[in-house]
Structures are given as C-alpha cells and as structure tokens.
Amino acid sequence: MAKEFTVLDDRGIVTIGANVGTAVADFFAWLYCNNGQIYSDDLRSVAFNSEVGMETLNWMVNFTNDINGGVQNASPTSSPVLVKPLRHSRGTTTAS
C-alpha cells in the first residue's frame, strides 16, 4: 500500500508513502517488532546478527529500495522538507 502513495520524480521522492528509516535506532525498533533482540539474554553478546536480525535488515533494505527508490530518497538529509533554522531570542530557542 505504501508504494501506491509514493510519488517519485527526476529529483527523488515528492511524496513518501512510508519510510522505515535508515538509522541504527530504526533497525533496532524493527528488530524488536520482529521478535528479535539486540543483546543475548545474559547481555554477554550481541544477538542482532541472528537469523531474525538478518531477515529484519533485508526487509528494511528491500522496502527502502522497492518502495522509496533507494536510500538516497529515504534518508533524512535527502528529504525535500524545509527545516527552518532556529534563532535565539532572550535566552530561548524558537523557530524563525
């Protein structure tokens, strides 16, 4: 369904149907949703390199490539969203 709502043009994504994320925190969140874990039960070793971890990572990569047209379209730095710079006024930070 996300693919139906994603619109691409020659510069990248115009409208994104869904973004699973590309950061480590996103991977850990999806790993948890897939019943995986970051560390072993005794906390002595990592567990994200398990079969479930690989399935989760492959799903994220395939979704990003197939739905979003690649990581260059889905990463926060490539987003066409305008972020207003912050300015300081009387000791507070506000959007300008």
N, CA, C and O of each residue as an XYZ file, in Angstrom:
384
protein
N       0.816     -1.182      0.000
C       0.000      0.000      0.000
C       0.867      1.256      0.000
O       0.503      2.249     -0.630
N       1.999      1.234      0.688
C       2.870      2.410      0.727
C       3.351      2.772     -0.664
O       3.515      3.951     -0.977
N       3.581      1.761     -1.511
C       4.063      2.033     -2.860
C       3.032      2.826     -3.662
O       3.393      3.658     -4.493
N       1.764      2.569     -3.414
C       0.690      3.278     -4.113
C       0.693      4.764     -3.780
O       0.266      5.578     -4.599
N       1.164      5.130     -2.599
C       1.147      6.515     -2.150
C       2.477      7.241     -2.359
O       2.564      8.449     -2.139
N       3.511      6.512     -2.781
C       4.820      7.113     -3.009
C       4.883      7.678     -4.418
O       4.585      6.985     -5.391
N       5.273      8.936     -4.519
C       5.393      9.608     -5.814
C       6.849     10.035     -5.993
O       7.410     10.741     -5.155
N       7.455      9.592     -7.108
C       8.839      9.937     -7.434
C       8.877     10.838     -8.660
O       8.026     10.731     -9.544
N       9.861     11.723     -8.712
C      10.138     12.457     -9.931
C      11.632     12.353    -10.208
O      12.316     11.558     -9.562
N      12.156     13.130    -11.144
C      13.568     13.011    -11.507
C      14.518     13.449    -10.397
O      15.706     13.131    -10.452
N      14.020     14.176     -9.384
C      14.873     14.609     -8.271
C      14.754     13.701     -7.055
O      15.544     13.832     -6.121
N      13.794     12.790     -7.038
C      13.621     11.892     -5.897
C      12.164     11.808     -5.491
O      11.264     11.924     -6.322
N      11.947     11.605     -4.206
C      10.596     11.440     -3.684
C       9.907     12.786     -3.564
O      10.450     13.726     -2.983
N       8.698     12.870     -4.122
C       7.850     14.037     -3.960
C       6.950     13.811     -2.747
O       6.810     14.685     -1.892
N       6.347     12.638     -2.687
C       5.507     12.233     -1.556
C       5.923     10.830     -1.148
O       5.965      9.928     -1.984
N       6.225     10.641      0.116
C       6.653      9.326      0.586
C       5.473      8.614      1.241
O       4.812      9.163      2.123
N       5.221      7.390      0.798
C       4.118      6.611      1.347
C       4.434      6.077      2.724
O       3.562      6.025      3.591
N       5.667      5.681      2.927
C       6.131      5.193      4.227
C       7.646      5.186      4.215
O       8.268      4.970      3.175
N       8.224      5.419      5.351
C       9.676      5.408      5.477
C      10.017      4.547      6.679
O       9.693      4.901      7.812
N      10.671      3.417      6.437
C      11.028      2.529      7.537
C      12.254      3.016      8.288
O      12.587      2.490      9.350
N      12.934      4.031      7.734
C      14.111      4.580      8.389
C      15.385      3.934      7.903
O      15.373      2.848      7.325
N      16.490      4.624      8.148
C      17.794      4.116      7.722
C      18.827      4.160      8.845
O      19.999      3.855      8.623
N      18.406      4.532     10.029
C      19.340      4.657     11.152
C      19.374      3.373     11.981
O      18.498      2.516     11.868
N      20.386      3.266     12.798
C      20.532      2.102     13.679
C      19.321      1.977     14.606
O      18.820      0.875     14.831
N      18.857      3.091     15.134
C      17.689      3.065     16.030
C      16.463      2.519     15.307
O      15.649      1.820     15.911
N      16.324      2.830     14.018
C      15.207      2.297     13.235
C      15.327      0.786     13.106
O      14.343      0.060     13.249
N      16.551      0.316     12.833
C      16.771     -1.134     12.745
C      16.413     -1.817     14.051
O      15.748     -2.853     14.041
N      16.842     -1.258     15.176
C      16.541     -1.865     16.465
C      15.034     -1.888     16.725
O      14.519     -2.855     17.287
N      14.332     -0.843     16.325
C      12.878     -0.813     16.512
C      12.199     -1.893     15.675
O      11.323     -2.601     16.171
N      12.597     -2.026     14.406
C      12.013     -3.059     13.560
C      12.432     -4.451     14.020
O      11.644     -5.392     13.930
N      13.653     -4.593     14.507
C      14.104     -5.879     15.046
C      13.224     -6.310     16.206
O      12.819     -7.469     16.291
N      12.932     -5.382     17.093
C      12.067     -5.666     18.235
C      10.668     -6.065     17.755
O      10.074     -7.001     18.290
N      10.146     -5.366     16.757
C       8.822     -5.693     16.200
C       8.799     -7.073     15.565
O       7.744     -7.696     15.454
N       9.968     -7.548     15.147
C      10.088     -8.854     14.515
C      10.473     -9.929     15.533
O      10.937    -11.006     15.160
N      10.279     -9.632     16.810
C      10.598    -10.542     17.919
C      12.083    -10.852     18.033
O      12.457    -11.912     18.534
N      12.925     -9.945     17.578
C      14.364    -10.097     17.734
C      14.845     -9.343     18.950
O      14.061     -8.686     19.636
N      16.120     -9.436     19.216
C      16.697     -8.720     20.347
C      18.093     -8.237     20.000
O      18.779     -8.810     19.154
N      18.494     -7.171     20.672
C      19.798     -6.572     20.411
C      20.898     -7.368     21.091
O      21.940     -7.636     20.493
N      20.667     -7.744     22.338
C      21.652     -8.488     23.135
C      21.099     -9.845     23.540
O      19.886    -10.050     23.576
N      21.998    -10.764     23.842
C      21.591    -12.068     24.351
C      20.943    -11.892     25.727
O      21.095    -10.847     26.360
N      20.237    -12.895     26.174
C      19.544    -12.811     27.461
C      20.493    -12.517     28.617
O      20.114    -11.830     29.565
N      21.720    -13.029     28.552
C      22.684    -12.776     29.632
C      23.496    -11.489     29.419
O      24.366    -11.163     30.228
N      23.211    -10.761     28.333
C      23.861     -9.479     27.998
C      25.364     -9.600     27.750
O      26.085     -8.606     27.840
N      25.842    -10.803     27.439
C      27.267    -11.010     27.209
C      27.651    -10.966     25.729
O      28.834    -10.926     25.391
N      26.657    -10.973     24.860
C      26.955    -10.923     23.424
C      25.805    -10.248     22.679
O      24.687    -10.134     23.182
N      26.117     -9.813     21.482
C      25.068     -9.220     20.663
C      24.223    -10.331     20.053
O      24.702    -11.440     19.821
N      22.979    -10.016     19.803
C      22.076    -11.002     19.223
C      21.412    -10.492     17.947
O      20.628    -11.208     17.323
N      21.724     -9.252     17.557
C      21.070     -8.711     16.371
C      21.583     -9.321     15.079
O      20.987     -9.107     14.024
N      22.672    -10.075     15.133
C      23.200    -10.739     13.953
C      22.624    -12.146     13.786
O      23.229    -12.999     13.137
N      21.469    -12.376     14.367
C      20.778    -13.662     14.270
C      20.015    -13.759     12.949
O      20.036    -12.825     12.147
N      19.355    -14.867     12.729
C      18.528    -15.040     11.534
C      17.412    -13.988     11.498
O      17.113    -13.432     10.441
N      16.803    -13.721     12.647
C      15.752    -12.702     12.720
C      16.328    -11.318     12.401
O      15.676    -10.516     11.732
N      17.527    -11.041     12.869
C      18.172     -9.773     12.572
C      18.438     -9.610     11.087
O      18.210     -8.538     10.527
N      18.914    -10.655     10.451
C      19.169    -10.599      9.010
C      17.867    -10.454      8.226
O      17.817     -9.714      7.244
N      16.822    -11.148      8.645
C      15.515    -11.006      7.996
C      15.011     -9.565      8.119
O      14.484     -9.003      7.159
N      15.174     -8.981      9.291
C      14.731     -7.611      9.535
C      15.499     -6.632      8.661
O      14.904     -5.761      8.026
N      16.816     -6.773      8.628
C      17.642     -5.878      7.818
C      17.325     -6.029      6.331
O      17.226     -5.033      5.614
N      17.167     -7.259      5.868
C      16.821     -7.480      4.458
C      15.471     -6.864      4.125
O      15.302     -6.288      3.051
N      14.508     -6.978      5.035
C      13.197     -6.366      4.812
C      13.326     -4.855      4.704
O      12.731     -4.245      3.816
N      14.101     -4.241      5.604
C      14.297     -2.782      5.565
C      14.951     -2.345      4.252
O      14.522     -1.370      3.635
N      15.984     -3.066      3.831
C      16.685     -2.717      2.590
C      15.759     -2.873      1.391
O      15.693     -1.992      0.534
N      15.044     -3.992      1.331
C      14.142     -4.223      0.208
C      13.018     -3.190      0.173
O      12.671     -2.696     -0.900
N      12.452     -2.862      1.318
C      11.387     -1.856      1.374
C      11.918     -0.508      0.908
O      11.280      0.169      0.101
N      13.076     -0.120      1.411
C      13.662      1.163      1.038
C      13.958      1.215     -0.460
O      13.706      2.237     -1.098
N      14.480      0.152     -1.021
C      14.793      0.125     -2.449
C      13.544      0.018     -3.317
O      13.410      0.744     -4.302
N      12.628     -0.881     -2.959
C      11.453     -1.145     -3.795
C      10.385     -0.061     -3.677
O       9.774      0.310     -4.679
N      10.151      0.446     -2.486
C       9.080      1.413     -2.262
C       9.580      2.844     -2.410
O       8.926      3.669     -3.049
N      10.733      3.143     -1.825
C      11.227      4.519     -1.791
C      12.236      4.840     -2.879
O      12.685      5.981     -2.982
N      12.599      3.867     -3.687
C      13.526      4.119     -4.778
C      14.970      4.241     -4.349
O      15.789      4.780     -5.093
N      15.307      3.748     -3.154
C      16.682      3.757     -2.682
C      16.892      4.645     -1.474
O      16.077      5.518     -1.174
N      17.997      4.408     -0.786
C      18.298      5.139      0.446
C      18.500      6.628      0.183
O      18.250      7.449      1.066
N      18.946      6.985     -1.007
C      19.141      8.397     -1.320
C      17.824      9.171     -1.261
O      17.834     10.385     -1.061
N      16.706      8.494     -1.431
C      15.401      9.147     -1.351
C      14.805      9.103      0.042
O      13.948      9.922      0.374
N      15.243      8.163      0.859
C      14.615      7.957      2.160
C      15.411      8.502      3.326
O      14.888      8.586      4.437
N      16.662      8.876      3.105
C      17.466      9.365      4.219
C      17.062     10.787      4.575
O      16.648     11.549      3.701
N      17.177     11.154      5.848
C      16.764     12.490      6.290
C      17.479     13.623      5.568
O      16.895     14.691      5.386
N      18.713     13.423      5.155
C      19.455     14.513      4.514
C      19.003     14.756      3.083
O      19.287     15.813      2.519
N      18.301     13.789      2.483
C      17.846     13.975      1.106
C      16.402     14.438      1.036
O      15.871     14.663     -0.051
N      15.774     14.578      2.174
C      14.366     14.963      2.214
C      14.179     16.389      1.707
O      14.945     17.285      2.063
N      13.154     16.597      0.872
C      12.903     17.952      0.386
C      12.182     18.824      1.410
O      11.841     19.970      1.113
N      11.950     18.303      2.596
C      11.245     19.061      3.625
C      12.122     20.225      4.081
O      13.307     20.046      4.364
N      11.543     21.391      4.150
C      12.271     22.576      4.581
C      12.324     22.605      6.102
O      11.290     22.548      6.768
N      13.509     22.692      6.639
C      13.688     22.808      8.082
C      14.083     24.237      8.375
O      15.108     24.718      7.891
N      13.282     24.909      9.158
C      13.573     26.297      9.489
C      14.705     26.357     10.504
O      14.704     25.598     11.474
N      15.663     27.239     10.298
C      16.740     27.376     11.286
C      16.209     27.974     12.578
O      15.234     28.725     12.576
N      16.861     27.632     13.675
C      16.464     28.164     14.971
C      17.205     29.458     15.249
O      18.370     29.604     14.878
N      16.543     30.385     15.892
C      17.207     31.616     16.300
C      17.022     31.767     17.805
O      16.018     31.328     18.365
N      17.972     32.372     18.432
C      17.923     32.576     19.870
C      17.368     33.962     20.161
O      17.799     34.952     19.570
N      16.414     34.023     21.073
C      15.808     35.289     21.441
C      15.576     35.306     22.952
O      14.776     34.529     23.474
N      16.274     36.189     23.641
C      16.125     36.344     25.092
C      16.337     35.030     25.842
O      15.600     34.720     26.778
N      17.341     34.261     25.430
C      17.691     33.052     26.159
C      16.867     31.831     25.780
O      17.088     30.755     26.335
N      15.915     31.965     24.843
C      15.132     30.824     24.420
C      15.422     30.537     22.956
O      15.911     31.405     22.233
N      15.124     29.328     22.522
C      15.312     28.950     21.143
C      13.950     28.824     20.510
O      13.084     28.117     21.025
N      13.748     29.507     19.392
C      12.459     29.475     18.710
C      12.673     29.257     17.219
O      13.740     29.558     16.685
N      11.658     28.735     16.558
C      11.731     28.581     15.100
C      11.513     29.952     14.472
O      10.653     30.718     14.908
N      12.288     30.245     13.459
C      12.142     31.548     12.811
C      11.127     31.490     11.691
O      10.875     32.500     11.033
